Amino acid sequence: MELEKCRYIVVEGPIGAGKTSLARQLADAVRGETLLERPEDNPFLARFYEDMARYALPTQLTFLFQRVDQLRGVGQLDMFRRAMVGDFLFDKDPLFARLNLDDAEYKLYEKVYSHLKPQVAVPDLVVYLQAPVETLVERVLRRGVAYERTISAPYLARLAEAYSRFFYGYEDSPLLIVNSERINFVDNPEHLSLLLARIASMRSQREFFNLAS
């Protein structure tokens, strides 16, 4: 894997996995630009965490349209433009929808999603961050975002399991699965260097990175 030739890279993982921090660092490493989720622009999100059943559908559709708008033009990236590093994968959007919507709502969502998906580019590389639920909970609490304080450990457990199932069958892009439990890309430059070296050594469509204890 030649990282400098990747025009579109995505870092993914459940809430608290550290995807946004790593996306920023990878963008710096490849001298690229970031394409980050904007949860603060979703007017339903805070209400969703207070009453999931009531606000799941407007929250999900708002994110869906937001992501399509953000990704317009990514497919036209070429070697003369800076690479793009995102912290969300469009293909995983239905993961949240299936987790949070009832059957009737999901059917409506699925129709909208199927019309929008062809507009979205496929990444050259996806980095999927895994972590135990206890680690996710601790990180969510530590960062202190007000509306995230109501996220329960059982919900994070369901979300982490849904991510595992999704990426178990993911084949659209080269995939590096990273155990991020003992990794601190923000405060330990060596960890980022090890990850970059691991990406450079990738030879197959699906590989793993697990920092030795």
N, C-alpha and C positions, 0 to 999 in steps of 0.2 A: 504494500500500500504506500503510494507516494503522496503524502499529505499535501504537499504544495500543489499537486494537480487536482485536488478536490475543490470543486467550486461551491458545493453546498453540503454542509455537515450539520448533523442534528445530534444534540445531547438530550436524552430522555430518561424518565424515571418518575416514580411516584412523588407526591408532595413530601419535601424534606430530604430527598436523595442528594441534592446539591447540583442539579442540572444547570441552573442559571449561572452559578459561580463558575462552573467548569466551562460553560459556553463562552463566557467572557474571556477566560484565560486561553482557550483554544483560538479564539478570534485574534487575540494578541499574538499568539504563537505563529499564526499563518498570515498575520498582518491583514486580517479580514475585517468584516463588519458583523455586528450582532443583529439577530432578528429574534427579539424576545417577546414572550407573552406579556400582555398588559392586563392583568387581572383587575387593576385599579380602575380600568375603563369599563368594566362590566357592572352596570348599576344593580344587577340582581344578585351578585355573588355573596355579599354579606348576608342578605336575606335568605339565600339558599342554605347557608350553614345554620341558620336559626330554624328554618322550616323547609327541609329538603323536598318533601312531597309536593308542596305548593309551588316552589320556585325552580324546580329542576328543569322544566322545559324551557322557560325563557332564558335561564342561565346558560343552558346548553346551546340553544340556537344563537344567542348573542356571541358566545365564544366561536361557534362554527363560522359565522359570517365575518367576525373579526379576523380569524385565522386566514380565511380565503383572501380577504383584502390585503393582509400583510404579505401573503405569498405571491401576489400578482407580480410577474416579472422575474421571479427567481429562475424559472425555466429558461430565460434568455441570457443567463449569466455566461460569459465566455472568458477565455484566457486573459483578456485585457482588462477585465474588471476584477475588483477585489472579491475574495471568497466571502461566502455568507455562512455564519454559524448560528443556528437557532437552538432554542431550548424547548421546542415542541415539535412533534411529528404529527402531521395532519392525519395520517392513517390511524392513529390511536384515538382520535376523537370519539369514535363509536364506543370505545371502551368505557368512557365516563357515561355516555348515553345509556348503554345497556345496564350499567350499575345503578343509575339514578332514576331512570324513567320507567313508568309502567308500560304495559304492552301496547296500548293504543298510542301513547305519546311516542314510543320508540318507532312505531310504524310511520308516523308523520316525520319524525326526525330522519329516518332512513331514506325516505323519498327525497328530502332536501339534500342530504349528504351525497346521495348517488348522482344528483345533478351537478354538484359542485366539485366532486373529486377529480374529474378529468382535467380541471384547470390547474391542478397542483403538481409541481415538479417532484421527482423522486430523488432523495438525497444520494450523494456519492458515498457517504459513510454515516452510520448511526452508532452512537455510543450510548448504551443502556446501563444506567446506574442502578444497582440493587443494594438494598440494606435491610437488616432486620427491622421489624415493626418498632421495637423498643428504640432503635436508633432514629427512626423517622419521627417518632413522637417527641423524643428529646430535642431534635433539631428544630421541629416546628415550634415547640415551646420557647426554645432559646432565641429564635429570631423575632418573636414578640409581635407578629402581625395581629392586629386586634380581631379581625373577623375569623382568623384561624384558631383562636383559643377554644372555640366550640367544637373543633374537629375531634372526634372520639378515636380512641385506639382501635375499636372494632371496625370503624369505617376505614382507617388507614390499612388495617389488615386485609380487608376485602379489596381495597384498591391495589395493594401490593400483589395480591394473588391474581387479580385481573391482569396486571402488567406482566406477570410471569407467564400466564397462559397466552397472552397476545404475542409476546416475543418468542415463545416456544415455537410458534408457527410462522414467524416473520421471515420472509425470504426476498423482499423487494430490493434490499440494499445490503452491502457488506455490513456486518453487525459485530461490534465488540461489546461483550457483556462484562461489566466491571463490578466487582464486589467492593463497594465504597465504604464498608463499615469502618475500616481502619485507615482510610485515606483522607487526607486533608489537603486538597489542592490549593486552598487559599493561603495557608500558613506554612506549607512545606514545599518549596520549589522542587525538591528531589522527586516528590510524588508525581508532579506534572512531567518532569523529565522522563521518569520511568514509563508513564502512560504514552508519551510521544514516541518513545522507543518501541513500545509494544505495538502501537499503530503501524509504525514503519516496518515491523517484522511480520505483519499480517499477510498470509498467503491464501487463505480460504475465505469463504463467504461468512462463516460464523466462528469467532474465536473468543477466548476468555482472558481476563486479566484479574488476578487475585494476588494482592500484595502479601508476601510472606510475613508471618508474625515474627 
